[in-house]
Amino acid sequence: MGRGSHCVLVALLATSSLFFQVSGFQTCHPGIQHPILSSRLQTSIVSSSRDFLRLHAATDEESENQWDDKAVEAEKPRDDNILAQFQRWLKSDEGREDVKTYFVSLAIALLLRFTIIEPRFIPSLSMYPTFEVGDQLAVEKVTKRVKPLYRQEVVVFNPPQAFRDILTDQYGQDSARSREALIKRIVAIEGDEVEVKRGKLYINGDLQEEPYTAEDAEYEFGPVTVPPGNVLVLGDNRNHSLDGHIWGFLPTQNVIGRAVFVYW
């Protein structure tokens, strides 16, 4: 109840007291009249009204002080900063469990990344239409240690020195770019005689069916024999690929792994 309401109440009490003095007090039983309120009762009413006003004033002052205290508290700088919150979370059971889960997951991911499988993306159209720019590949790295490489397999590999020399000397690329991993298709393995003529690939004299290529080759290559410990790799986009028909054979030790599937 506001100050105005309290004042109205006091005014009503004072008016009632004056009314009682003039007209007398009517009970619930008609015909029975009471004498005018005594001066002692009037004094008591006025005194009670004054006490009520003083109590209301004190209540308002206390309420204002509370609001002032809250404002001052809101203006105080927060001692509890982000670092303190993080430290408390780190010491909690939930925090320790989350940190443990994170590091275990990270260790497993790194183990998979360096020993079993790793993601790669396609940076160019040299393998079009099999892969397009931006495709994300999963490269499996285990089976190269237990079984030989086969023709028509797609592999990811570290480029040989001959490729690096061509990229830096003829194309003006920096040395870091020349060390980036490549992806090509194995078309011949060690001991194979390779020849590209009239746009077609021949292995050991046999014409190869290659439905995955974009178009027939517009160059002639070979015949050459793949030396031991090497393979010959070409891009599926034969006329737009810097591959083995330019820089030669790929040592099998440079192979990182087999491309097994596109996941994005």
C-alpha positions in Angstrom: 0.0 0.0 0.0 1.5 3.4 -1.0 1.9 6.6 1.0 -1.2 8.1 -0.7 -3.4 5.2 0.4 -2.1 5.5 4.0 -3.0 9.2 4.0 -6.5 8.5 2.7 -6.9 5.9 5.5 -5.8 8.4 8.1 -8.1 11.0 6.7 -11.0 8.6 6.9 -10.2 7.8 10.5 -10.1 11.5 11.4 -13.4 12.1 9.5 -15.0 9.2 11.2 -13.9 10.6 14.6 -15.5 14.0 13.7 -18.6 12.2 12.4 -18.9 10.3 15.6 -18.6 13.5 17.6 -21.5 15.2 15.6 -24.0 12.4 15.0 -23.2 9.7 17.5 -22.6 5.9 16.8 -25.4 3.8 15.2 -25.4 0.1 16.2 -26.7 -2.8 14.1 -29.9 -2.6 16.1 -32.1 0.3 15.1 -33.6 2.5 17.7 -30.7 2.0 20.1 -28.5 5.1 20.4 -24.9 5.3 21.9 -23.5 8.5 23.4 -20.8 10.5 21.6 -17.3 9.0 21.7 -15.4 10.1 24.6 -12.4 12.4 24.2 -10.1 9.6 25.4 -11.2 7.4 22.4 -10.7 10.3 20.0 -7.2 10.9 21.4 -6.4 7.2 21.0 -7.5 7.3 17.4 -5.4 10.3 16.6 -2.4 8.9 18.4 -2.8 5.6 16.5 -2.9 7.5 13.2 0.3 9.3 14.1 2.0 6.1 15.0 0.9 4.5 11.7 2.3 7.4 9.8 5.7 7.1 11.6 5.8 3.4 11.0 5.0 3.9 7.3 7.8 6.5 7.0 10.2 4.1 8.6 9.2 1.3 6.3 9.7 3.5 3.2 13.1 4.6 4.4 14.2 1.0 5.0 12.9 0.0 1.5 14.9 2.8 -0.1 18.0 1.7 1.8 17.6 -1.8 0.5 17.3 -0.5 -3.1 20.4 1.6 -2.5 22.3 -1.5 -1.2 21.3 -3.5 -4.2 22.5 -0.8 -6.6 25.8 -0.5 -4.8 26.2 -4.3 -4.9 25.4 -4.3 -8.7 28.1 -1.7 -9.3 30.8 -3.7 -7.5 33.3 -5.4 -10.0 32.8 -9.1 -10.3 35.6 -11.0 -8.6 34.4 -14.2 -10.2 36.0 -14.0 -13.7 36.1 -16.6 -16.4 39.4 -18.0 -15.3 38.1 -18.6 -11.8 35.0 -20.3 -13.1 37.2 -22.5 -15.3 39.4 -23.4 -12.4 36.4 -24.4 -10.3 35.0 -26.5 -13.2 38.4 -28.2 -13.6 38.5 -29.2 -9.9 34.9 -30.6 -10.0 34.2 -34.2 -10.7 32.4 -33.3 -13.9 35.3 -31.3 -15.1 37.8 -34.0 -14.5 35.7 -36.5 -16.2 35.2 -34.3 -19.3 39.0 -33.6 -19.5 39.7 -37.3 -19.3 37.2 -38.1 -22.0 38.7 -35.3 -24.2 42.3 -36.6 -24.0 41.4 -40.2 -24.5 39.4 -39.3 -27.6 42.3 -37.1 -28.8 44.8 -40.0 -28.3 42.6 -42.4 -30.2 42.0 -40.0 -33.1 45.8 -39.3 -33.4 46.5 -43.0 -33.3 44.0 -43.6 -36.1 45.3 -40.6 -38.0 49.0 -41.6 -38.1 48.7 -45.4 -38.3 45.3 -46.6 -39.7 43.3 -44.0 -41.7 43.5 -40.3 -42.4 41.3 -37.7 -44.2 42.5 -36.1 -47.5 40.8 -33.6 -49.8 41.0 -33.2 -53.6 42.7 -29.9 -54.5 42.5 -30.1 -58.4 40.7 -31.7 -61.3 43.6 -34.1 -62.2 41.4 -37.1 -61.1 38.2 -35.9 -62.7 35.6 -37.5 -63.2 36.4 -40.0 -60.4 36.9 -37.1 -57.9 36.0 -33.5 -58.0 37.7 -30.5 -56.4 36.9 -30.4 -52.6 35.9 -34.1 -52.3 36.9 -35.5 -48.9 38.6 -38.9 -48.9 39.4 -41.6 -46.4 42.9 -43.0 -47.0 43.6 -46.4 -45.5 47.3 -46.9 -44.4 47.5 -50.4 -43.1 47.1 -52.8 -46.1 50.1 -51.3 -48.0 52.3 -53.1 -45.4 50.7 -56.5 -45.9 49.7 -56.7 -49.5 51.2 -55.4 -52.8 49.9 -52.6 -54.8 47.7 -53.4 -57.8 46.8 -51.8 -61.1 43.9 -49.4 -61.2 44.1 -48.7 -57.4 43.9 -45.0 -56.4 46.7 -44.1 -54.0 47.8 -41.0 -52.1 51.6 -40.5 -52.0 54.4 -38.1 -51.2 55.7 -36.7 -54.5 59.1 -37.9 -55.7 62.0 -35.6 -56.1 61.5 -35.4 -59.9 58.0 -33.9 -59.4 59.4 -31.4 -56.9 62.1 -30.2 -59.3 59.5 -29.7 -62.2 57.1 -27.8 -59.9 59.7 -25.4 -58.6 61.8 -25.0 -61.8 59.2 -25.0 -64.5 56.1 -23.8 -62.7 57.7 -21.5 -60.2 56.0 -23.0 -57.1 57.6 -22.8 -53.7 59.2 -25.9 -52.1 56.4 -26.2 -49.5 53.8 -26.6 -52.3 55.9 -29.2 -54.0 55.9 -31.4 -50.9 52.1 -31.7 -50.7 50.7 -35.2 -51.1 49.2 -36.2 -54.4 46.5 -38.6 -55.5 46.7 -40.7 -58.8 45.8 -44.1 -60.2 48.3 -46.9 -60.5 48.3 -48.0 -64.1 51.4 -50.3 -64.1 53.4 -52.1 -61.5 57.0 -53.2 -61.4 58.0 -55.3 -64.4 55.1 -54.0 -66.6 55.8 -52.6 -70.1 53.8 -49.4 -70.5 52.8 -47.5 -73.6 50.3 -44.8 -74.5 49.6 -44.5 -78.2 46.7 -43.1 -80.2 45.2 -42.0 -76.9 45.0 -45.5 -75.4 46.9 -47.2 -72.6 48.7 -50.5 -73.3 50.2 -52.7 -70.6 52.4 -55.6 -71.8 50.9 -55.1 -75.2 47.3 -55.3 -74.1 44.8 -52.5 -74.5 43.4 -51.4 -71.2 39.7 -50.7 -70.6 39.5 -47.5 -68.6 35.9 -46.3 -68.1 37.0 -43.9 -65.3 39.0 -41.6 -67.6 37.7 -38.2 -68.7 39.0 -38.5 -72.3 41.7 -40.2 -74.4 45.2 -39.0 -73.9 46.6 -36.5 -76.3 50.2 -37.5 -75.9 52.4 -40.5 -76.7 54.4 -42.3 -74.0 56.7 -45.2 -74.0 57.1 -48.0 -74.3 59.0 -48.2 -71.0 59.4 -50.9 -68.3 58.5 -50.1 -64.7 61.7 -50.8 -62.6 61.6 -52.8 -59.3 60.2 -51.0 -56.3 58.2 -48.6 -58.4 54.8 -48.1 -60.0 53.5 -45.8 -62.7 50.7 -43.5 -61.8 48.5 -41.3 -64.0 45.6 -39.0 -63.4 42.1 -40.0 -64.7 41.9 -36.6 -66.3 44.7 -37.6 -68.6 45.3 -34.3 -70.5 45.1 -32.1 -67.3 47.3 -34.1 -64.9 51.0 -33.6 -63.9 51.7 -37.3 -63.4 54.0 -40.1 -64.2 54.1 -39.6 -68.0 55.9 -36.3 -67.2 58.0 -37.0 -64.1 58.5 -40.7 -64.3 58.0 -43.6 -61.9 56.8 -43.5 -58.3 58.8 -45.4 -55.6 56.4 -47.6 -53.6 57.9 -46.4 -50.4 56.3 -42.9 -51.1 52.8 -44.4 -51.0 50.9 -43.1 -48.0 47.8 -45.3 -48.5 44.9 -46.4 -50.6 41.9 -44.1 -51.2 39.0 -46.2 -50.0 35.9 -44.0 -50.1 34.6 -40.4 -50.4 32.9 -39.3 -47.1 32.0 -35.8 -48.1 
